[in-house]
Amino acid sequence: MTGPVGTVMAREGHTYRVAMDDREVQAVLRGKVKRSEAERKVVVGDRVHLDAPEEGGTWTIAAVEPRRNLLERRVPEGRGNRPVASNLDRIFVLTSAIDPEPVPQLVDRLLVLAEANEVLAAVIVNKIDLDPGAAIVARMRTAGYEVFAVSAETGQGLDLLLPELQGHVSLLTGPSGAGKSSLMNRIEPGLVLRTGAISEKVRRGKNTTVSAVMVPLAMGGFLVDTPGFSEVGLWGIEPRELASCFPEIRPLIDECKFADCRHLIEPACAVRAAVKSGTIQADRYDSYTVLLEELTSAPRDWE
């Protein structure tokens, strides 16, 4: 490929916003890319090769570079997957310390989604100006995650978070009410307005299947915003693979007596022994069992 290379920032109907080094252009898929099963779903974060338009024409996406990773989610109330974003450096799962009270199992669900897609994950606990959030901070650190305790209201804790965003492609997600918009505006004033304007344009497009929006940060790097991301189901995880998506369970998998141990009722299970001894937190194990049941009972694509 000899044409210019750019990064997909958003999808608007059948058109993609692509940022190159010196400009941003609108591009559409070239025919052979549309027909390619591996590349037909171009997503935010993809690095794409472009063909320049003839006079009065449109830029076209000729090919998609191999991805470092691809975050996918299950289509709500249906079968199959929906790609969300690619080439992510880290997923930040946002929760509040209070108002509303954190929902640990929802945090765990989003972290498992990141782990299953092999994307580095971390937790942001917001609203520490109202409550230090000691319990949720300790819970997630004990589980093996880096935790950033911050206040979008006062800016407390951002001195540790901002360097983690600078120069990287980061995805921010979490339940409504956790303060995502406030945090985004604290990170960079006006960022919510920029993502909101893009999202509104995306919603006006036809046949839109990708809701993620990538925006550049003035300090360097990109932030991917994903409205409604917390409401989707797990995708692409076999039930036997779920345990490896929990950092504190992962090292114990090979210590169980049976290679196919599900860590439920099997004898000589190292994971359940760790729960009993307190090495693994009981409510993290509860999250594992809930998600395992969900994955086990989920319909297969061919059913």
Number of C-alpha atoms within 10 A of each C-alpha: 9 7 12 12 21 23 21 26 24 28 28 22 17 13 20 24 20 26 19 16 9 6 8 14 15 17 22 20 21 16 12 13 19 17 11 11 9 10 16 16 18 25 28 27 26 24 24 23 19 24 19 15 11 8 6 6 8 15 20 22 27 21 22 21 11 12 12 12 16 20 21 22 20 17 15 13 8 11 15 16 16 18 20 22 27 24 19 24 18 19 24 22 25 26 29 29 27 18 12 14 13 20 13 15 16 17 21 21 21 25 23 25 24 23 19 21 19 16 21 15 21 20 24 25 26 28 26 20 17 13 13 18 21 12 10 22 19 13 16 21 14 15 17 13 18 15 21 20 26 25 25 21 16 12 14 16 17 18 11 12 16 11 11 15 21 16 15 16 23 23 23 21 24 24 22 16 15 23 21 22 17 18 23 19 15 18 19 13 12 12 21 19 13 13 21 14 11 19 21 11 14 23 16 11 15 11 11 14 18 21 21 25 28 23 18 16 17 12 13 12 15 23 23 24 24 20 16 13 17 16 16 17 21 22 21 15 15 11 15 13 14 21 23 16 20 21 15 21 23 14 13 17 20 14 13 19 13 14 9 11 20 19 21 13 9 14 13 14 20 20 26 22 16 17 17 12 11 10 15 18 17 15 14 20 21 13 18 23 17 13 20 21 11 14 20 12 10 15 12 10 9 6 6
